[in-house]
């Protein structure tokens, strides 16, 4: 898969549970395309003239860097952000400049990938302690005695 130090400048995965642990996320910039349009919101005339809204598009099924199991995980977990053609869309329009929104969209994209590739920790089955069993039985006995006292004599 991806070796440590193989790709310089690519974001690192700090998550301990994902497939990319202790590895570097691939530089997916060759597979990412950007589309810009006019953004809504505050900004006055500037908003009406300049295309600051950035839409990042990533074709998940055609990605060369991701393994098949990773593609399946991404498609399952990010289904709401993937259109019918299998393109993952991330939109950023928080800032008033296009480069800043592009950077935000890229960060969001990598965060989404990390979150989608995260495998939850499996729960270890533990045995109830003797003290906890006794506490439970005592509380049941106390509840039982209260109910007995409610009965008519």
Secondary structure as UniProt FT lines:
FT   TURN            4..5
FT   TURN            8..9
FT   TURN            19..22
FT   HELIX           28..30
FT   STRAND          32..37
FT   HELIX           45..49
FT   STRAND          53..59
FT   TURN            61..62
FT   HELIX           68..77
FT   HELIX           79..81
FT   TURN            84..85
FT   STRAND          87..92
FT   HELIX           98..116
FT   HELIX           130..150
//
